[in-house]
Amino acid sequence: MAVVSRDDPVAILGAGTMGVGIAEVAARAGHPVRLLDARPIAAADGVRAIADSLGRQVDRGRLSRTEADAAARRVCAVDDVAELAGCAVAVEVVVEDLSAKRTLMRTVEDVLGPHALLASNTSSISITALGAALRRPERFVGLHFFNPAPRMALVEVVRGAATSAQTVERAQALAREWGKTPVTCNSTPGFIVNRVARPFYGEAQRLAELGAADPATIDAVLHEAGEFPLGPFALTDLIGQDVNLAVSRSVWEQTFHDPRYTPTLFQQSLVDAGRLGRKTGRGVFSYAGDGTGVDAAPRTEPPREPPARVEVVADDFGVMAAFLERIDSGGVDVVRVPDAEDAEDADATAPGLHLPGGGLMRVTDGSTARSWTVEAPAGVVLLDWAHDPRTCARVALMPSRDCRPDVLAAAVGLCQAAGAAVSLVADVAGGIVARTVSMLVNEAVDLVARGDAAANDVDIAMLLGTGYPSGPLEWGDRVESWRIASVLAELHEETPTGRYRLSPRLDEAVAGEEKLRDL
């Protein structure tokens, strides 16, 4: 395998934000870098931007002045493809247009030597389709960096149908030499991160369309209970609603309109209205001049008095078992009753936490609260999942529509006794966190089942590329795959469009009691 030496020059084709970032990465790794853009002034500006960025790293103590100056000297702007002759690597980072990328790569291929590594940083266009235009597509690969490229550790190495195994190995080695963590996948729509992450955005938007909760509350639940680093509405405002919609539409179109990826009217309406997010001052939320949100307060229940004592009948509370311990530590006497026959209340036969007045609290299994009201006519309250019930700062409760006020108040007070803020959500299947996590896990399983990526690479990609608190497959193993399947089955029954269909491989894993990380 021909290894790319640090002395070998690298060509970066495109001097936008990503191109400049990747050029900085290559220069800091020791390569001479030639930065080309259709607009020569953009390439020159890119060289200056790299020098400024390196200077900031010095100010923050991350680089020495000597290292920064040496890296800056390695970068030069060029204004003709002919000046790329002799480069061992060329990374294309131009506009997301198949024709434009193909034309550029064909031209570059004729200039570079026969052993040069050709790559594209595309996030949405098929590497197979791009490579098909080349004379030697076997040496073409996707190298998908994440923004900002100097700081983000992840690189998706994407193999097209004609990409050789040696080319993939060279690309992986290069990414490691550049201080990145490579994960490998086939050229499938959205690759790993943009494919698996679609439900994170889509489910939140659909919940808002359903009126289940307002966007600020959905964001708060996913951030403070699910422990995602940023809620989906704040994140799409940061990315740009138009950019996020374009990725969703691209995956949807490339999968021949698979209902799992159908874009939402919610997001399309934002784009139509010019509410693109922080860059326009308004998206889902409004922003001040400094980019901070000004109207993003979640709905939080006021303090309620908790009951002194509750019984948990024939139910271990599953993924939220540790939350019961918090309630107990908060001063509520939580009595666990293994068998309904031992309950003090003769009517307390349904599994779950029995509230004063004949109410029932259960951890969501995907079903609605109203489907349980025959067991507790006074009202049923479902508790959504949390990533870590021992420490979560917020929980979501889904009460049945006819839940009595005193029953709901008792449920809220219980959760507040555990030290958690409480948000009420409409009675929708799967709540907020449970449905989102179940969809992410299902998507990850499907990607692995098709052979498009290895299980470990999927989890690493989602951890490094999105900052999720757990990789989806590890998360699925932790909550147990049968619970994921249960939530999806309930969602599919409520909305039988195909969006919530269970991956056959997940169904097999449940039946065979397999670990998802071992798929």
Secondary structure in CASP SS format (residue, H / E / C, confidence):
PFRMAT SS
TARGET T0000
AUTHOR 0000-0000-0000
METHOD secondary structure of the structure
MODEL  1
M C 1.00
A C 1.00
V C 1.00
V C 1.00
S C 1.00
R C 1.00
D C 1.00
D C 1.00
P C 1.00
V E 1.00
A E 1.00
I E 1.00
L E 1.00
G C 1.00
A C 1.00
G C 1.00
T H 1.00
M H 1.00
G H 1.00
V H 1.00
G H 1.00
I H 1.00
A H 1.00
E H 1.00
V H 1.00
A H 1.00
A H 1.00
R H 1.00
A C 1.00
G C 1.00
H C 1.00
P C 1.00
V E 1.00
R E 1.00
L E 1.00
L E 1.00
D C 1.00
A C 1.00
R C 1.00
P H 1.00
I H 1.00
A H 1.00
A H 1.00
A H 1.00
D H 1.00
G H 1.00
V H 1.00
R H 1.00
A H 1.00
I H 1.00
A H 1.00
D H 1.00
S H 1.00
L H 1.00
G H 1.00
R H 1.00
Q H 1.00
V H 1.00
D H 1.00
R C 1.00
G C 1.00
R C 1.00
L C 1.00
S C 1.00
R H 1.00
T H 1.00
E H 1.00
A H 1.00
D H 1.00
A H 1.00
A H 1.00
A H 1.00
R H 1.00
R C 1.00
V E 1.00
C E 1.00
A E 1.00
V E 1.00
D C 1.00
D C 1.00
V H 1.00
A H 1.00
E H 1.00
L H 1.00
A C 1.00
G C 1.00
C C 1.00
A C 1.00
V E 1.00
A E 1.00
V E 1.00
E E 1.00
V C 1.00
V C 1.00
V C 1.00
E C 1.00
D C 1.00
L H 1.00
S H 1.00
A H 1.00
K H 1.00
R H 1.00
T H 1.00
L H 1.00
M H 1.00
R H 1.00
T H 1.00
V H 1.00
E H 1.00
D H 1.00
V H 1.00
L C 1.00
G C 1.00
P C 1.00
H C 1.00
A C 1.00
L E 1.00
L E 1.00
A E 1.00
S E 1.00
N C 1.00
T C 1.00
S C 1.00
S C 1.00
I C 1.00
S C 1.00
I H 1.00
T H 1.00
A H 1.00
L H 1.00
G H 1.00
A C 1.00
A C 1.00
L C 1.00
R C 1.00
R C 1.00
P H 1.00
E H 1.00
R H 1.00
F E 1.00
V E 1.00
G E 1.00
L E 1.00
H E 1.00
F E 1.00
F C 1.00
N C 1.00
P C 1.00
A C 1.00
P C 1.00
R C 1.00
M C 1.00
A C 1.00
L E 1.00
V E 1.00
E E 1.00
V E 1.00
V E 1.00
R E 1.00
G C 1.00
A C 1.00
A C 1.00
T C 1.00
S C 1.00
A H 1.00
Q H 1.00
T H 1.00
V H 1.00
E H 1.00
R H 1.00
A H 1.00
Q H 1.00
A H 1.00
L H 1.00
A H 1.00
R H 1.00
E H 1.00
W C 1.00
G C 1.00
K C 1.00
T E 1.00
P E 1.00
V E 1.00
T E 1.00
C E 1.00
N E 1.00
S C 1.00
T C 1.00
P C 1.00
G C 1.00
F C 1.00
I C 1.00
V H 1.00
N H 1.00
R H 1.00
V H 1.00
A C 1.00
R H 1.00
P H 1.00
F H 1.00
Y H 1.00
G H 1.00
E H 1.00
A H 1.00
Q H 1.00
R H 1.00
L H 1.00
A H 1.00
E H 1.00
L H 1.00
G C 1.00
A C 1.00
A C 1.00
D C 1.00
P H 1.00
A H 1.00
T H 1.00
I H 1.00
D H 1.00
A H 1.00
V H 1.00
L H 1.00
H H 1.00
E H 1.00
A C 1.00
G C 1.00
E C 1.00
F C 1.00
P C 1.00
L C 1.00
G C 1.00
P H 1.00
F H 1.00
A H 1.00
L H 1.00
T H 1.00
D H 1.00
L H 1.00
I H 1.00
G C 1.00
Q H 1.00
D H 1.00
V H 1.00
N H 1.00
L H 1.00
A H 1.00
V H 1.00
S H 1.00
R H 1.00
S H 1.00
V H 1.00
W H 1.00
E H 1.00
Q H 1.00
T C 1.00
F C 1.00
H C 1.00
D C 1.00
P H 1.00
R H 1.00
Y H 1.00
T C 1.00
P C 1.00
T C 1.00
L H 1.00
F H 1.00
Q H 1.00
Q H 1.00
S H 1.00
L H 1.00
V H 1.00
D H 1.00
A C 1.00
G C 1.00
R C 1.00
L C 1.00
G E 1.00
R H 1.00
K H 1.00
T H 1.00
G C 1.00
R E 1.00
G C 1.00
V C 1.00
F C 1.00
S E 1.00
Y E 1.00
A C 1.00
G C 1.00
D C 1.00
G C 1.00
T C 1.00
G E 1.00
V C 1.00
D C 1.00
A C 1.00
A C 1.00
P C 1.00
R C 1.00
T C 1.00
E C 1.00
P C 1.00
P C 1.00
R C 1.00
E C 1.00
P C 1.00
P C 1.00
A C 1.00
R E 1.00
V E 1.00
E E 1.00
V E 1.00
V E 1.00
A C 1.00
D C 1.00
D C 1.00
F C 1.00
G H 1.00
V H 1.00
M H 1.00
A H 1.00
A H 1.00
F H 1.00
L H 1.00
E H 1.00
R H 1.00
I H 1.00
D H 1.00
S H 1.00
G C 1.00
G C 1.00
V C 1.00
D E 1.00
V E 1.00
V E 1.00
R E 1.00
V E 1.00
P C 1.00
D C 1.00
A H 1.00
E H 1.00
D H 1.00
A C 1.00
E C 1.00
D C 1.00
A C 1.00
D C 1.00
A C 1.00
T C 1.00
A C 1.00
P C 1.00
G E 1.00
L E 1.00
H E 1.00
L E 1.00
P C 1.00
G C 1.00
G C 1.00
G E 1.00
L E 1.00
M E 1.00
R E 1.00
V E 1.00
T C 1.00
D C 1.00
G C 1.00
S C 1.00
T C 1.00
A H 1.00
R H 1.00
S H 1.00
W H 1.00
T C 1.00
V C 1.00
E C 1.00
A C 1.00
P C 1.00
A C 1.00
G C 1.00
V E 1.00
V E 1.00
L E 1.00
L E 1.00
D C 1.00
W C 1.00
A C 1.00
H C 1.00
D C 1.00
P C 1.00
R C 1.00
T C 1.00
C C 1.00
A C 1.00
R E 1.00
V E 1.00
A E 1.00
L E 1.00
M E 1.00
P E 1.00
S C 1.00
R C 1.00
D C 1.00
C C 1.00
R C 1.00
P H 1.00
D H 1.00
V H 1.00
L H 1.00
A H 1.00
A H 1.00
A H 1.00
V H 1.00
G H 1.00
L H 1.00
C H 1.00
Q H 1.00
A H 1.00
A C 1.00
G C 1.00
A C 1.00
A E 1.00
V E 1.00
S E 1.00
L E 1.00
V C 1.00
A C 1.00
D C 1.00
V C 1.00
A C 1.00
G C 1.00
G C 1.00
I C 1.00
V H 1.00
A H 1.00
R H 1.00
T H 1.00
V H 1.00
S H 1.00
M H 1.00
L H 1.00
V H 1.00
N H 1.00
E H 1.00
A H 1.00
V H 1.00
D H 1.00
L H 1.00
V H 1.00
A H 1.00
R C 1.00
G C 1.00
D C 1.00
A E 1.00
A C 1.00
A H 1.00
N H 1.00
D H 1.00
V H 1.00
D H 1.00
I H 1.00
A H 1.00
M H 1.00
L H 1.00
L H 1.00
G H 1.00
T H 1.00
G C 1.00
Y C 1.00
P C 1.00
S C 1.00
G C 1.00
P H 1.00
L H 1.00
E H 1.00
W H 1.00
G H 1.00
D H 1.00
R H 1.00
V H 1.00
E C 1.00
S H 1.00
W H 1.00
R H 1.00
I H 1.00
A H 1.00
S H 1.00
V H 1.00
L H 1.00
A H 1.00
E H 1.00
L H 1.00
H H 1.00
E H 1.00
E H 1.00
T C 1.00
P C 1.00
T C 1.00
G C 1.00
R C 1.00
Y C 1.00
R C 1.00
L C 1.00
S C 1.00
P H 1.00
R H 1.00
L H 1.00
D H 1.00
E H 1.00
A H 1.00
V H 1.00
A H 1.00
G H 1.00
E C 1.00
E C 1.00
K C 1.00
L H 1.00
R H 1.00
D H 1.00
L C 1.00
END
